[in-house]
Amino acid sequence: MCVLVRYSTLERRPVWDADSLTITVPDGLLSSLTAIAVRAVLHQLGASQPEFGARCFCGETVDVTPRIPEQRRSQQVIHHGA
Ligand SMILES: [Zn+2]
């Protein structure tokens, strides 16, 4: 099972959960900062990291793309105003 990345508005720093193999990062972080945070956690856990992106223990690339619910909401506001 591969490492998963979760986003939480309740966390102010990355949190590693060994039971669910989940790295929880603060929601709203810039995607570049999220990648750095995830890399740092994986590095501490002993997974060697590539030059770019983040890599699981098994060598698979970890998806650090955040969901962007805010953008969808602002588009609705624009549509409503037009
Ligand atoms: Zn994996």
PDB file of the backbone (N, CA, C, O) and the ligand in Angstrom, with CONECT records:
HET     ZN  A 101       1
ATOM      1  N   MET A   1       0.841  -1.208   0.000  1.00  0.00           N
ATOM      2  CA  MET A   1       0.000   0.000   0.000  1.00  0.00           C
ATOM      3  C   MET A   1       0.872   1.253   0.000  1.00  0.00           C
ATOM      4  O   MET A   1       1.867   1.334   0.721  1.00  0.00           O
ATOM      5  N   CYS A   2       0.485   2.217  -0.813  1.00  0.00           N
ATOM      6  CA  CYS A   2       1.303   3.419  -0.965  1.00  0.00           C
ATOM      7  C   CYS A   2       0.900   4.508   0.017  1.00  0.00           C
ATOM      8  O   CYS A   2      -0.208   4.540   0.552  1.00  0.00           O
ATOM      9  N   VAL A   3       1.872   5.404   0.224  1.00  0.00           N
ATOM     10  CA  VAL A   3       1.645   6.553   1.092  1.00  0.00           C
ATOM     11  C   VAL A   3       0.600   7.478   0.460  1.00  0.00           C
ATOM     12  O   VAL A   3       0.658   7.765  -0.736  1.00  0.00           O
ATOM     13  N   LEU A   4      -0.336   7.931   1.258  1.00  0.00           N
ATOM     14  CA  LEU A   4      -1.370   8.857   0.802  1.00  0.00           C
ATOM     15  C   LEU A   4      -1.140  10.231   1.412  1.00  0.00           C
ATOM     16  O   LEU A   4      -0.584  10.350   2.503  1.00  0.00           O
ATOM     17  N   VAL A   5      -1.566  11.256   0.709  1.00  0.00           N
ATOM     18  CA  VAL A   5      -1.489  12.623   1.221  1.00  0.00           C
ATOM     19  C   VAL A   5      -2.904  13.135   1.440  1.00  0.00           C
ATOM     20  O   VAL A   5      -3.745  13.101   0.543  1.00  0.00           O
ATOM     21  N   ARG A   6      -3.142  13.611   2.660  1.00  0.00           N
ATOM     22  CA  ARG A   6      -4.447  14.175   3.016  1.00  0.00           C
ATOM     23  C   ARG A   6      -4.271  15.641   3.351  1.00  0.00           C
ATOM     24  O   ARG A   6      -3.181  16.073   3.725  1.00  0.00           O
ATOM     25  N   TYR A   7      -5.339  16.406   3.218  1.00  0.00           N
ATOM     26  CA  TYR A   7      -5.290  17.829   3.543  1.00  0.00           C
ATOM     27  C   TYR A   7      -6.276  18.098   4.659  1.00  0.00           C
ATOM     28  O   TYR A   7      -7.430  17.674   4.612  1.00  0.00           O
ATOM     29  N   SER A   8      -5.793  18.818   5.669  1.00  0.00           N
ATOM     30  CA  SER A   8      -6.648  19.120   6.810  1.00  0.00           C
ATOM     31  C   SER A   8      -6.495  20.569   7.224  1.00  0.00           C
ATOM     32  O   SER A   8      -5.380  21.079   7.329  1.00  0.00           O
ATOM     33  N   THR A   9      -7.607  21.223   7.456  1.00  0.00           N
ATOM     34  CA  THR A   9      -7.563  22.603   7.949  1.00  0.00           C
ATOM     35  C   THR A   9      -7.230  22.633   9.440  1.00  0.00           C
ATOM     36  O   THR A   9      -6.998  23.705   9.999  1.00  0.00           O
ATOM     37  N   LEU A  10      -7.204  21.459  10.092  1.00  0.00           N
ATOM     38  CA  LEU A  10      -6.956  21.397  11.531  1.00  0.00           C
ATOM     39  C   LEU A  10      -5.476  21.284  11.859  1.00  0.00           C
ATOM     40  O   LEU A  10      -5.075  21.511  13.001  1.00  0.00           O
ATOM     41  N   GLU A  11      -4.643  20.929  10.848  1.00  0.00           N
ATOM     42  CA  GLU A  11      -3.216  20.740  11.097  1.00  0.00           C
ATOM     43  C   GLU A  11      -2.429  21.969  10.668  1.00  0.00           C
ATOM     44  O   GLU A  11      -2.722  22.588   9.645  1.00  0.00           O
ATOM     45  N   ARG A  12      -1.410  22.315  11.480  1.00  0.00           N
ATOM     46  CA  ARG A  12      -0.554  23.445  11.128  1.00  0.00           C
ATOM     47  C   ARG A  12       0.820  22.949  10.665  1.00  0.00           C
ATOM     48  O   ARG A  12       1.644  23.748  10.219  1.00  0.00           O
ATOM     49  N   ARG A  13       1.071  21.653  10.765  1.00  0.00           N
ATOM     50  CA  ARG A  13       2.327  21.093  10.265  1.00  0.00           C
ATOM     51  C   ARG A  13       2.051  19.670   9.796  1.00  0.00           C
ATOM     52  O   ARG A  13       1.044  19.080  10.188  1.00  0.00           O
ATOM     53  N   PRO A  14       2.924  19.110   8.967  1.00  0.00           N
ATOM     54  CA  PRO A  14       2.687  17.757   8.450  1.00  0.00           C
ATOM     55  C   PRO A  14       2.651  16.721   9.570  1.00  0.00           C
ATOM     56  O   PRO A  14       3.460  16.776  10.496  1.00  0.00           O
ATOM     57  N   VAL A  15       1.716  15.782   9.484  1.00  0.00           N
ATOM     58  CA  VAL A  15       1.575  14.727  10.483  1.00  0.00           C
ATOM     59  C   VAL A  15       1.606  13.382   9.779  1.00  0.00           C
ATOM     60  O   VAL A  15       0.890  13.163   8.802  1.00  0.00           O
ATOM     61  N   TRP A  16       2.451  12.472  10.290  1.00  0.00           N
ATOM     62  CA  TRP A  16       2.566  11.135   9.709  1.00  0.00           C
ATOM     63  C   TRP A  16       1.778  10.141  10.546  1.00  0.00           C
ATOM     64  O   TRP A  16       1.942  10.080  11.765  1.00  0.00           O
ATOM     65  N   ASP A  17       0.914   9.355   9.887  1.00  0.00           N
ATOM     66  CA  ASP A  17       0.176   8.298  10.571  1.00  0.00           C
ATOM     67  C   ASP A  17       0.611   6.959  10.005  1.00  0.00           C
ATOM     68  O   ASP A  17       0.271   6.611   8.874  1.00  0.00           O
ATOM     69  N   ALA A  18       1.372   6.204  10.805  1.00  0.00           N
ATOM     70  CA  ALA A  18       1.940   4.936  10.342  1.00  0.00           C
ATOM     71  C   ALA A  18       0.868   3.870  10.139  1.00  0.00           C
ATOM     72  O   ALA A  18       1.064   2.957   9.337  1.00  0.00           O
ATOM     73  N   ASP A  19      -0.251   3.960  10.837  1.00  0.00           N
ATOM     74  CA  ASP A  19      -1.312   2.957  10.716  1.00  0.00           C
ATOM     75  C   ASP A  19      -1.991   3.019   9.350  1.00  0.00           C
ATOM     76  O   ASP A  19      -2.244   1.988   8.727  1.00  0.00           O
ATOM     77  N   SER A  20      -2.282   4.231   8.893  1.00  0.00           N
ATOM     78  CA  SER A  20      -2.981   4.382   7.619  1.00  0.00           C
ATOM     79  C   SER A  20      -2.044   4.805   6.483  1.00  0.00           C
ATOM     80  O   SER A  20      -2.484   5.040   5.357  1.00  0.00           O
ATOM     81  N   LEU A  21      -0.721   4.898   6.802  1.00  0.00           N
ATOM     82  CA  LEU A  21       0.282   5.335   5.820  1.00  0.00           C
ATOM     83  C   LEU A  21      -0.124   6.657   5.179  1.00  0.00           C
ATOM     84  O   LEU A  21      -0.043   6.828   3.963  1.00  0.00           O
ATOM     85  N   THR A  22      -0.560   7.578   6.019  1.00  0.00           N
ATOM     86  CA  THR A  22      -1.066   8.851   5.531  1.00  0.00           C
ATOM     87  C   THR A  22      -0.254  10.015   6.078  1.00  0.00           C
ATOM     88  O   THR A  22       0.035  10.088   7.272  1.00  0.00           O
ATOM     89  N   ILE A  23       0.108  10.926   5.176  1.00  0.00           N
ATOM     90  CA  ILE A  23       0.720  12.184   5.587  1.00  0.00           C
ATOM     91  C   ILE A  23      -0.359  13.253   5.495  1.00  0.00           C
ATOM     92  O   ILE A  23      -0.887  13.533   4.419  1.00  0.00           O
ATOM     93  N   THR A  24      -0.677  13.845   6.641  1.00  0.00           N
ATOM     94  CA  THR A  24      -1.666  14.926   6.650  1.00  0.00           C
ATOM     95  C   THR A  24      -0.930  16.249   6.651  1.00  0.00           C
ATOM     96  O   THR A  24      -0.103  16.504   7.527  1.00  0.00           O
ATOM     97  N   VAL A  25      -1.225  17.094   5.672  1.00  0.00           N
ATOM     98  CA  VAL A  25      -0.572  18.400   5.577  1.00  0.00           C
ATOM     99  C   VAL A  25      -1.630  19.494   5.729  1.00  0.00           C
ATOM    100  O   VAL A  25      -2.811  19.264   5.470  1.00  0.00           O
ATOM    101  N   PRO A  26      -1.198  20.681   6.150  1.00  0.00           N
ATOM    102  CA  PRO A  26      -2.163  21.779   6.315  1.00  0.00           C
ATOM    103  C   PRO A  26      -2.842  22.115   4.999  1.00  0.00           C
ATOM    104  O   PRO A  26      -2.176  22.257   3.973  1.00  0.00           O
ATOM    105  N   ASP A  27      -4.150  22.242   5.020  1.00  0.00           N
ATOM    106  CA  ASP A  27      -4.902  22.614   3.833  1.00  0.00           C
ATOM    107  C   ASP A  27      -4.606  24.076   3.495  1.00  0.00           C
ATOM    108  O   ASP A  27      -4.443  24.903   4.392  1.00  0.00           O
ATOM    109  N   GLY A  28      -4.539  24.386   2.214  1.00  0.00           N
ATOM    110  CA  GLY A  28      -4.323  25.756   1.802  1.00  0.00           C
ATOM    111  C   GLY A  28      -2.862  26.097   1.572  1.00  0.00           C
ATOM    112  O   GLY A  28      -2.548  27.210   1.150  1.00  0.00           O
ATOM    113  N   LEU A  29      -1.955  25.151   1.845  1.00  0.00           N
ATOM    114  CA  LEU A  29      -0.531  25.353   1.590  1.00  0.00           C
ATOM    115  C   LEU A  29      -0.296  25.427   0.081  1.00  0.00           C
ATOM    116  O   LEU A  29      -0.987  24.756  -0.686  1.00  0.00           O
ATOM    117  N   LEU A  30       0.668  26.233  -0.347  1.00  0.00           N
ATOM    118  CA  LEU A  30       1.055  26.243  -1.758  1.00  0.00           C
ATOM    119  C   LEU A  30       1.494  24.841  -2.146  1.00  0.00           C
ATOM    120  O   LEU A  30       2.098  24.129  -1.344  1.00  0.00           O
ATOM    121  N   SER A  31       1.186  24.438  -3.396  1.00  0.00           N
ATOM    122  CA  SER A  31       1.498  23.072  -3.806  1.00  0.00           C
ATOM    123  C   SER A  31       2.992  22.796  -3.726  1.00  0.00           C
ATOM    124  O   SER A  31       3.398  21.672  -3.434  1.00  0.00           O
ATOM    125  N   SER A  32       3.830  23.828  -3.986  1.00  0.00           N
ATOM    126  CA  SER A  32       5.275  23.622  -3.890  1.00  0.00           C
ATOM    127  C   SER A  32       5.687  23.359  -2.444  1.00  0.00           C
ATOM    128  O   SER A  32       6.576  22.547  -2.187  1.00  0.00           O
ATOM    129  N   LEU A  33       5.045  24.044  -1.503  1.00  0.00           N
ATOM    130  CA  LEU A  33       5.347  23.831  -0.087  1.00  0.00           C
ATOM    131  C   LEU A  33       4.820  22.486   0.392  1.00  0.00           C
ATOM    132  O   LEU A  33       5.438  21.834   1.233  1.00  0.00           O
ATOM    133  N   THR A  34       3.674  22.074  -0.149  1.00  0.00           N
ATOM    134  CA  THR A  34       3.127  20.762   0.190  1.00  0.00           C
ATOM    135  C   THR A  34       4.102  19.672  -0.236  1.00  0.00           C
ATOM    136  O   THR A  34       4.358  18.729   0.514  1.00  0.00           O
ATOM    137  N   ALA A  35       4.647  19.807  -1.449  1.00  0.00           N
ATOM    138  CA  ALA A  35       5.599  18.815  -1.949  1.00  0.00           C
ATOM    139  C   ALA A  35       6.832  18.760  -1.057  1.00  0.00           C
ATOM    140  O   ALA A  35       7.339  17.679  -0.761  1.00  0.00           O
ATOM    141  N   ILE A  36       7.317  19.929  -0.627  1.00  0.00           N
ATOM    142  CA  ILE A  36       8.495  19.981   0.245  1.00  0.00           C
ATOM    143  C   ILE A  36       8.192  19.311   1.581  1.00  0.00           C
ATOM    144  O   ILE A  36       9.018  18.569   2.111  1.00  0.00           O
ATOM    145  N   ALA A  37       6.991  19.580   2.129  1.00  0.00           N
ATOM    146  CA  ALA A  37       6.608  19.000   3.410  1.00  0.00           C
ATOM    147  C   ALA A  37       6.498  17.480   3.312  1.00  0.00           C
ATOM    148  O   ALA A  37       6.965  16.757   4.192  1.00  0.00           O
ATOM    149  N   VAL A  38       5.879  17.006   2.235  1.00  0.00           N
ATOM    150  CA  VAL A  38       5.707  15.559   2.044  1.00  0.00           C
ATOM    151  C   VAL A  38       7.066  14.891   1.853  1.00  0.00           C
ATOM    152  O   VAL A  38       7.317  13.822   2.408  1.00  0.00           O
ATOM    153  N   ARG A  39       7.939  15.514   1.074  1.00  0.00           N
ATOM    154  CA  ARG A  39       9.291  14.998   0.869  1.00  0.00           C
ATOM    155  C   ARG A  39      10.043  14.899   2.191  1.00  0.00           C
ATOM    156  O   ARG A  39      10.729  13.913   2.458  1.00  0.00           O
ATOM    157  N   ALA A  40       9.902  15.938   3.013  1.00  0.00           N
ATOM    158  CA  ALA A  40      10.619  15.973   4.292  1.00  0.00           C
ATOM    159  C   ALA A  40      10.173  14.823   5.194  1.00  0.00           C
ATOM    160  O   ALA A  40      10.991  14.175   5.847  1.00  0.00           O
ATOM    161  N   VAL A  41       8.861  14.582   5.218  1.00  0.00           N
ATOM    162  CA  VAL A  41       8.332  13.496   6.056  1.00  0.00           C
ATOM    163  C   VAL A  41       8.835  12.148   5.531  1.00  0.00           C
ATOM    164  O   VAL A  41       9.297  11.309   6.305  1.00  0.00           O
ATOM    165  N   LEU A  42       8.744  11.947   4.224  1.00  0.00           N
ATOM    166  CA  LEU A  42       9.168  10.676   3.627  1.00  0.00           C
ATOM    167  C   LEU A  42      10.670  10.458   3.829  1.00  0.00           C
ATOM    168  O   LEU A  42      11.113   9.334   4.068  1.00  0.00           O
ATOM    169  N   HIS A  43      11.441  11.534   3.733  1.00  0.00           N
ATOM    170  CA  HIS A  43      12.892  11.450   3.938  1.00  0.00           C
ATOM    171  C   HIS A  43      13.192  11.001   5.365  1.00  0.00           C
ATOM    172  O   HIS A  43      14.056  10.154   5.595  1.00  0.00           O
ATOM    173  N   GLN A  44      12.458  11.586   6.326  1.00  0.00           N
ATOM    174  CA  GLN A  44      12.653  11.225   7.733  1.00  0.00           C
ATOM    175  C   GLN A  44      12.296   9.763   7.977  1.00  0.00           C
ATOM    176  O   GLN A  44      12.849   9.114   8.865  1.00  0.00           O
ATOM    177  N   LEU A  45      11.357   9.254   7.167  1.00  0.00           N
ATOM    178  CA  LEU A  45      10.922   7.869   7.317  1.00  0.00           C
ATOM    179  C   LEU A  45      11.871   6.907   6.602  1.00  0.00           C
ATOM    180  O   LEU A  45      11.727   5.688   6.697  1.00  0.00           O
ATOM    181  N   GLY A  46      12.848   7.478   5.882  1.00  0.00           N
ATOM    182  CA  GLY A  46      13.868   6.632   5.274  1.00  0.00           C
ATOM    183  C   GLY A  46      13.651   6.345   3.806  1.00  0.00           C
ATOM    184  O   GLY A  46      14.351   5.507   3.238  1.00  0.00           O
ATOM    185  N   ALA A  47      12.685   7.029   3.161  1.00  0.00           N
ATOM    186  CA  ALA A  47      12.459   6.848   1.733  1.00  0.00           C
ATOM    187  C   ALA A  47      13.288   7.889   0.990  1.00  0.00           C
ATOM    188  O   ALA A  47      13.103   9.089   1.194  1.00  0.00           O
ATOM    189  N   SER A  48      14.206   7.436   0.125  1.00  0.00           N
ATOM    190  CA  SER A  48      15.045   8.391  -0.593  1.00  0.00           C
ATOM    191  C   SER A  48      14.209   9.142  -1.611  1.00  0.00           C
ATOM    192  O   SER A  48      13.389   8.554  -2.317  1.00  0.00           O
ATOM    193  N   GLN A  49      14.428  10.455  -1.680  1.00  0.00           N
ATOM    194  CA  GLN A  49      13.585  11.310  -2.509  1.00  0.00           C
ATOM    195  C   GLN A  49      14.284  11.715  -3.802  1.00  0.00           C
ATOM    196  O   GLN A  49      15.496  11.932  -3.815  1.00  0.00           O
ATOM    197  N   PRO A  50      13.520  11.816  -4.890  1.00  0.00           N
ATOM    198  CA  PRO A  50      14.085  12.277  -6.161  1.00  0.00           C
ATOM    199  C   PRO A  50      14.319  13.772  -6.125  1.00  0.00           C
ATOM    200  O   PRO A  50      13.984  14.439  -5.146  1.00  0.00           O
ATOM    201  N   GLU A  51      14.907  14.310  -7.218  1.00  0.00           N
ATOM    202  CA  GLU A  51      15.194  15.738  -7.260  1.00  0.00           C
ATOM    203  C   GLU A  51      13.907  16.551  -7.248  1.00  0.00           C
ATOM    204  O   GLU A  51      13.834  17.607  -6.619  1.00  0.00           O
ATOM    205  N   PHE A  52      12.892  16.051  -7.947  1.00  0.00           N
ATOM    206  CA  PHE A  52      11.594  16.739  -7.982  1.00  0.00           C
ATOM    207  C   PHE A  52      10.504  15.776  -7.544  1.00  0.00           C
ATOM    208  O   PHE A  52      10.625  14.563  -7.718  1.00  0.00           O
ATOM    209  N   GLY A  53       9.432  16.329  -6.971  1.00  0.00           N
ATOM    210  CA  GLY A  53       8.309  15.498  -6.563  1.00  0.00           C
ATOM    211  C   GLY A  53       8.608  14.749  -5.282  1.00  0.00           C
ATOM    212  O   GLY A  53       9.632  14.979  -4.638  1.00  0.00           O
ATOM    213  N   ALA A  54       7.703  13.844  -4.915  1.00  0.00           N
ATOM    214  CA  ALA A  54       7.863  13.031  -3.716  1.00  0.00           C
ATOM    215  C   ALA A  54       7.699  11.569  -4.090  1.00  0.00           C
ATOM    216  O   ALA A  54       6.924  11.242  -4.988  1.00  0.00           O
ATOM    217  N   ARG A  55       8.432  10.670  -3.398  1.00  0.00           N
ATOM    218  CA  ARG A  55       8.426   9.263  -3.750  1.00  0.00           C
ATOM    219  C   ARG A  55       8.122   8.392  -2.538  1.00  0.00           C
ATOM    220  O   ARG A  55       8.643   8.606  -1.443  1.00  0.00           O
ATOM    221  N   CYS A  56       7.265   7.407  -2.769  1.00  0.00           N
ATOM    222  CA  CYS A  56       6.888   6.426  -1.755  1.00  0.00           C
ATOM    223  C   CYS A  56       8.064   5.490  -1.462  1.00  0.00           C
ATOM    224  O   CYS A  56       9.064   5.506  -2.181  1.00  0.00           O
ATOM    225  N   PHE A  57       7.947   4.682  -0.415  1.00  0.00           N
ATOM    226  CA  PHE A  57       8.972   3.683  -0.074  1.00  0.00           C
ATOM    227  C   PHE A  57       9.234   2.749  -1.243  1.00  0.00           C
ATOM    228  O   PHE A  57      10.367   2.322  -1.466  1.00  0.00           O
ATOM    229  N   CYS A  58       8.166   2.429  -1.997  1.00  0.00           N
ATOM    230  CA  CYS A  58       8.248   1.427  -3.058  1.00  0.00           C
ATOM    231  C   CYS A  58       8.780   2.013  -4.359  1.00  0.00           C
ATOM    232  O   CYS A  58       9.023   1.274  -5.313  1.00  0.00           O
ATOM    233  N   GLY A  59       8.966   3.343  -4.414  1.00  0.00           N
ATOM    234  CA  GLY A  59       9.485   3.959  -5.620  1.00  0.00           C
ATOM    235  C   GLY A  59       8.424   4.650  -6.456  1.00  0.00           C
ATOM    236  O   GLY A  59       8.744   5.358  -7.410  1.00  0.00           O
ATOM    237  N   GLU A  60       7.150   4.448  -6.099  1.00  0.00           N
ATOM    238  CA  GLU A  60       6.067   5.120  -6.814  1.00  0.00           C
ATOM    239  C   GLU A  60       6.053   6.614  -6.464  1.00  0.00           C
ATOM    240  O   GLU A  60       6.403   7.008  -5.352  1.00  0.00           O
ATOM    241  N   THR A  61       5.645   7.424  -7.425  1.00  0.00           N
ATOM    242  CA  THR A  61       5.489   8.854  -7.175  1.00  0.00           C
ATOM    243  C   THR A  61       4.253   9.079  -6.312  1.00  0.00           C
ATOM    244  O   THR A  61       3.186   8.527  -6.578  1.00  0.00           O
ATOM    245  N   VAL A  62       4.415   9.900  -5.272  1.00  0.00           N
ATOM    246  CA  VAL A  62       3.282  10.236  -4.406  1.00  0.00           C
ATOM    247  C   VAL A  62       2.575  11.460  -4.976  1.00  0.00           C
ATOM    248  O   VAL A  62       3.212  12.473  -5.264  1.00  0.00           O
ATOM    249  N   ASP A  63       1.271  11.365  -5.136  1.00  0.00           N
ATOM    250  CA  ASP A  63       0.473  12.466  -5.664  1.00  0.00           C
ATOM    251  C   ASP A  63       0.246  13.501  -4.574  1.00  0.00           C
ATOM    252  O   ASP A  63      -0.429  13.223  -3.583  1.00  0.00           O
ATOM    253  N   VAL A  64       0.806  14.694  -4.751  1.00  0.00           N
ATOM    254  CA  VAL A  64       0.637  15.749  -3.748  1.00  0.00           C
ATOM    255  C   VAL A  64      -0.265  16.863  -4.272  1.00  0.00           C
ATOM    256  O   VAL A  64      -0.286  17.963  -3.720  1.00  0.00           O
ATOM    257  N   THR A  65      -1.010  16.573  -5.341  1.00  0.00           N
ATOM    258  CA  THR A  65      -1.897  17.586  -5.916  1.00  0.00           C
ATOM    259  C   THR A  65      -3.062  17.845  -4.976  1.00  0.00           C
ATOM    260  O   THR A  65      -3.847  16.939  -4.695  1.00  0.00           O
ATOM    261  N   PRO A  66      -3.179  19.059  -4.495  1.00  0.00           N
ATOM    262  CA  PRO A  66      -4.289  19.357  -3.579  1.00  0.00           C
ATOM    263  C   PRO A  66      -5.610  19.521  -4.310  1.00  0.00           C
ATOM    264  O   PRO A  66      -5.655  19.932  -5.470  1.00  0.00           O
ATOM    265  N   ARG A  67      -6.668  19.195  -3.615  1.00  0.00           N
ATOM    266  CA  ARG A  67      -7.994  19.505  -4.139  1.00  0.00           C
ATOM    267  C   ARG A  67      -8.218  21.011  -3.967  1.00  0.00           C
ATOM    268  O   ARG A  67      -7.717  21.608  -3.014  1.00  0.00           O
ATOM    269  N   ILE A  68      -8.963  21.619  -4.881  1.00  0.00           N
ATOM    270  CA  ILE A  68      -9.128  23.073  -4.813  1.00  0.00           C
ATOM    271  C   ILE A  68     -10.615  23.433  -4.788  1.00  0.00           C
ATOM    272  O   ILE A  68     -11.151  23.900  -5.792  1.00  0.00           O
ATOM    273  N   PRO A  69     -11.275  23.224  -3.671  1.00  0.00           N
ATOM    274  CA  PRO A  69     -12.706  23.530  -3.586  1.00  0.00           C
ATOM    275  C   PRO A  69     -12.980  25.028  -3.638  1.00  0.00           C
ATOM    276  O   PRO A  69     -14.056  25.445  -4.066  1.00  0.00           O
ATOM    277  N   GLU A  70     -12.003  25.853  -3.200  1.00  0.00           N
ATOM    278  CA  GLU A  70     -12.203  27.311  -3.162  1.00  0.00           C
ATOM    279  C   GLU A  70     -12.444  27.866  -4.560  1.00  0.00           C
ATOM    280  O   GLU A  70     -13.284  28.746  -4.753  1.00  0.00           O
ATOM    281  N   GLN A  71     -11.691  27.338  -5.547  1.00  0.00           N
ATOM    282  CA  GLN A  71     -11.777  27.851  -6.906  1.00  0.00           C
ATOM    283  C   GLN A  71     -13.183  27.629  -7.478  1.00  0.00           C
ATOM    284  O   GLN A  71     -13.743  28.498  -8.147  1.00  0.00           O
ATOM    285  N   ARG A  72     -13.736  26.448  -7.199  1.00  0.00           N
ATOM    286  CA  ARG A  72     -15.069  26.139  -7.712  1.00  0.00           C
ATOM    287  C   ARG A  72     -16.104  27.117  -7.138  1.00  0.00           C
ATOM    288  O   ARG A  72     -17.028  27.554  -7.824  1.00  0.00           O
ATOM    289  N   ARG A  73     -15.911  27.439  -5.860  1.00  0.00           N
ATOM    290  CA  ARG A  73     -16.857  28.324  -5.191  1.00  0.00           C
ATOM    291  C   ARG A  73     -16.799  29.732  -5.798  1.00  0.00           C
ATOM    292  O   ARG A  73     -17.838  30.354  -6.017  1.00  0.00           O
ATOM    293  N   SER A  74     -15.566  30.242  -6.075  1.00  0.00           N
ATOM    294  CA  SER A  74     -15.442  31.593  -6.609  1.00  0.00           C
ATOM    295  C   SER A  74     -16.012  31.673  -8.020  1.00  0.00           C
ATOM    296  O   SER A  74     -16.522  32.720  -8.419  1.00  0.00           O
ATOM    297  N   GLN A  75     -15.932  30.568  -8.792  1.00  0.00           N
ATOM    298  CA  GLN A  75     -16.509  30.550 -10.135  1.00  0.00           C
ATOM    299  C   GLN A  75     -18.032  30.694 -10.054  1.00  0.00           C
ATOM    300  O   GLN A  75     -18.649  31.344 -10.899  1.00  0.00           O
ATOM    301  N   GLN A  76     -18.626  30.082  -9.031  1.00  0.00           N
ATOM    302  CA  GLN A  76     -20.075  30.200  -8.852  1.00  0.00           C
ATOM    303  C   GLN A  76     -20.465  31.644  -8.547  1.00  0.00           C
ATOM    304  O   GLN A  76     -21.497  32.133  -9.007  1.00  0.00           O
ATOM    305  N   VAL A  77     -19.624  32.315  -7.765  1.00  0.00           N
ATOM    306  CA  VAL A  77     -19.890  33.708  -7.409  1.00  0.00           C
ATOM    307  C   VAL A  77     -19.852  34.576  -8.661  1.00  0.00           C
ATOM    308  O   VAL A  77     -20.706  35.441  -8.854  1.00  0.00           O
ATOM    309  N   ILE A  78     -18.839  34.333  -9.524  1.00  0.00           N
ATOM    310  CA  ILE A  78     -18.716  35.105 -10.765  1.00  0.00           C
ATOM    311  C   ILE A  78     -19.953  34.866 -11.644  1.00  0.00           C
ATOM    312  O   ILE A  78     -20.502  35.799 -12.228  1.00  0.00           O
ATOM    313  N   HIS A  79     -20.381  33.592 -11.726  1.00  0.00           N
ATOM    314  CA  HIS A  79     -21.518  33.255 -12.559  1.00  0.00           C
ATOM    315  C   HIS A  79     -22.793  33.935 -12.052  1.00  0.00           C
ATOM    316  O   HIS A  79     -23.622  34.413 -12.826  1.00  0.00           O
ATOM    317  N   HIS A  80     -22.916  33.959 -10.723  1.00  0.00           N
ATOM    318  CA  HIS A  80     -24.097  34.555 -10.109  1.00  0.00           C
ATOM    319  C   HIS A  80     -24.148  36.059 -10.388  1.00  0.00           C
ATOM    320  O   HIS A  80     -25.219  36.622 -10.613  1.00  0.00           O
ATOM    321  N   GLY A  81     -22.965  36.708 -10.369  1.00  0.00           N
ATOM    322  CA  GLY A  81     -22.918  38.140 -10.559  1.00  0.00           C
ATOM    323  C   GLY A  81     -23.145  38.566 -12.002  1.00  0.00           C
ATOM    324  O   GLY A  81     -23.557  39.698 -12.252  1.00  0.00           O
ATOM    325  N   ALA A  82     -22.880  37.672 -12.960  1.00  0.00           N
ATOM    326  CA  ALA A  82     -22.952  38.042 -14.380  1.00  0.00           C
ATOM    327  C   ALA A  82     -24.378  38.182 -14.911  1.00  0.00           C
ATOM    328  O   ALA A  82     -24.570  38.489 -16.088  1.00  0.00           O
TER     329      ALA A  82
HETATM  330 ZN    ZN A 101       4.220   2.777  -2.516  1.00  0.00          ZN2+
END
